[in-house]
Amino acid sequence: MPLESRLQDVQDLYRAFASGDRAVVERLLAEDFTFSSPPDPLLDRTGFFERCWPHAGFIKRFEFTRQIESGDEVVLTYEAVRPDDTRFRNTEVLTFCDGQVSRSEVYFGWDLLV
């Protein structure tokens, strides 16, 4: 998959999460997708939608500050803006397989003051 396609797919994934567009997210995530974050290691696709999807639609926007492709992975750092204009920063490693995101590893904890 061309780099531009992966980077665009990643941006589309986060924008769809921000807007609550589940159809786009479903299309971009592989059936065997796994999601890991410190409190939720190795959630399967169903677990991701149960645990994470209730938070969809509550981000005003994502600002992508770092996107690095390495092999089948995209490393993404973003600042998310909440509806009250507070912000937080996360870095995620997304692994692609057959044109879809098959794994997401989330590293978070940065609330931003500005």
C-alpha positions in Angstrom: 0.0 0.0 0.0 1.4 3.4 -0.9 2.5 5.6 2.0 0.0 8.3 1.1 -2.8 5.8 1.3 -1.8 4.6 4.7 -1.4 8.1 6.1 -4.7 9.1 4.6 -6.4 6.0 6.0 -5.0 6.8 9.5 -6.2 10.4 9.3 -9.6 9.2 8.0 -9.8 6.7 10.9 -9.3 9.4 13.6 -11.6 11.9 11.9 -14.3 9.2 11.8 -13.8 8.5 15.5 -14.0 12.2 16.2 -17.3 12.5 14.3 -18.7 9.2 15.4 -18.8 7.7 11.9 -18.6 4.0 12.8 -19.0 2.9 9.1 -15.7 4.4 8.2 -14.0 2.9 11.3 -15.5 -0.5 10.6 -14.1 -0.4 7.0 -10.6 0.5 8.1 -10.2 -2.0 10.9 -9.3 -5.6 10.1 -11.6 -8.4 11.4 -8.7 -9.6 13.6 -7.9 -6.1 14.8 -6.4 -5.7 18.3 -6.2 -2.6 20.5 -3.8 -2.1 23.4 -3.4 0.7 25.8 -2.1 0.7 29.4 -5.5 0.0 31.0 -6.8 -2.2 28.1 -4.1 -4.6 26.8 -5.1 -6.7 23.8 -8.7 -5.9 23.3 -10.1 -7.6 20.2 -12.2 -5.7 17.7 -15.4 -6.4 19.7 -13.7 -5.3 22.9 -12.5 -2.1 21.2 -16.0 -1.2 20.1 -17.4 -2.0 23.6 -14.7 -0.1 25.5 -13.6 2.7 23.2 -16.5 3.4 20.9 -18.7 5.1 23.6 -16.1 7.9 23.5 -16.5 8.4 19.7 -18.0 11.7 18.7 -16.6 13.6 21.7 -13.5 15.0 20.1 -13.8 18.4 18.4 -10.8 17.6 16.1 -7.4 15.8 15.8 -4.3 17.7 14.9 -1.6 15.4 13.5 1.8 16.5 14.6 3.9 13.4 13.7 3.3 10.7 11.1 6.1 8.2 10.4 5.8 5.2 8.3 8.1 2.3 9.0 7.4 -1.0 7.2 3.8 -2.0 7.9 3.5 0.5 10.7 2.5 4.1 11.0 3.6 6.0 14.1 1.2 8.8 14.8 1.3 11.6 17.4 -1.7 13.8 17.6 -3.2 16.5 19.7 -6.9 16.0 20.3 -9.1 19.0 21.0 -12.1 18.4 23.3 -15.4 20.4 22.9 -14.3 22.7 25.8 -11.0 23.4 23.9 -8.8 21.5 26.3 -6.3 19.3 24.6 -4.4 16.1 25.1 -1.6 14.4 23.2 -1.2 10.7 22.3 1.1 8.6 20.3 -0.1 5.5 18.6 1.5 2.7 16.6 -0.8 1.3 13.9 0.1 -1.8 12.1 -1.4 -2.5 8.6 -2.1 -5.9 7.1 -3.8 -6.3 3.7 -4.8 -2.6 3.5 -6.5 -2.4 6.9 -5.4 -1.5 10.5 -4.8 -4.8 12.2 -3.3 -3.5 15.5 -3.2 -0.3 17.5 -0.9 0.4 20.4 -1.8 3.6 22.3 0.6 5.6 24.5 -1.2 8.4 26.3 -1.3 10.6 29.3 -0.4 14.1 28.1 -2.9 16.8 29.0 -1.8 20.0 27.4 -2.1 23.4 29.0 -1.9 25.4 25.8 
